[in-house]
């Protein structure tokens, strides 16, 4: 049977504790960032529901919530584009 891997072709990179700790820290920060973004999206959804439910009782408050929701969504979009561009520049 023919082997598909060449084990004598190249040596694997050396593992250092500092590199492993840096990778662990990077994963922790990525997980925290994801949870923060998810929390922001959930809060915007709650604000949208509040604006929809408040419309019959207080239309002015509902419109203010809607305006804030539009501004916050635009800000989130801009931040997402900036982070995506920064990430693409770092990893390419």
C-alpha positions in Angstrom: 0.0 0.0 0.0 1.3 3.4 -1.0 1.8 6.0 1.8 0.2 9.4 1.1 2.2 11.3 3.7 6.0 11.9 3.5 7.2 11.8 7.1 10.8 12.4 6.2 10.1 15.4 3.9 10.1 18.2 6.4 10.3 18.6 10.2 7.2 19.9 12.0 7.5 23.3 13.6 8.7 23.4 17.2 6.1 24.0 19.8 6.9 26.6 22.3 4.9 27.5 25.4 4.8 31.2 24.4 3.3 30.3 21.0 0.7 28.0 22.6 -0.2 30.7 25.1 -0.5 33.3 22.4 -2.9 31.0 20.4 -4.9 30.4 23.6 -5.2 34.1 24.2 -6.2 34.7 20.5 -9.0 32.1 20.8 -10.2 33.6 24.1 -10.4 37.1 22.6 -12.2 35.8 19.6 -14.7 34.0 21.8 -15.3 37.1 23.8 -15.7 39.2 20.7 -18.2 36.8 19.3 -20.2 36.8 22.5 -20.1 40.7 22.6 -21.4 40.9 19.0 -24.1 38.4 19.7 -25.2 40.4 22.8 -25.3 43.6 20.7 -27.5 41.9 18.1 -29.8 40.5 20.7 -30.2 44.0 22.3 -31.1 45.5 18.9 -33.7 42.8 18.4 -35.2 43.5 21.8 -35.3 47.3 20.9 -37.0 46.4 17.7 -39.6 44.4 19.5 -40.1 47.2 22.1 -40.6 49.7 19.3 -43.2 47.5 17.6 -45.1 46.9 20.8 -45.0 50.5 22.0 -46.4 51.9 18.8 -50.1 51.6 19.7 -49.6 53.2 23.1 -46.9 55.7 22.5 -46.1 56.4 18.8 -43.5 59.1 19.6 -41.5 56.8 21.8 -41.8 54.1 19.2 -40.5 56.4 16.4 -37.6 57.5 18.7 -36.7 53.8 19.3 -36.9 53.2 15.5 -34.6 56.1 14.8 -32.1 54.9 17.4 -32.3 51.4 16.0 -31.5 52.7 12.5 -28.5 54.7 13.8 -27.2 51.8 15.9 -27.6 49.3 13.0 -25.7 51.7 10.7 -22.9 51.9 13.3 -22.8 48.2 13.7 -22.5 47.8 9.9 -19.7 50.3 9.7 -17.8 48.6 12.5 -18.3 45.2 10.9 -16.9 46.4 7.6 -13.9 48.0 9.3 -13.1 44.8 11.2 -13.5 42.6 8.2 -11.2 44.9 6.2 -8.6 44.9 9.0 -8.8 41.1 9.3 -8.5 40.6 5.6 -5.4 42.8 5.5 -3.8 41.0 8.5 -4.4 37.5 7.2 -3.4 38.1 3.5 
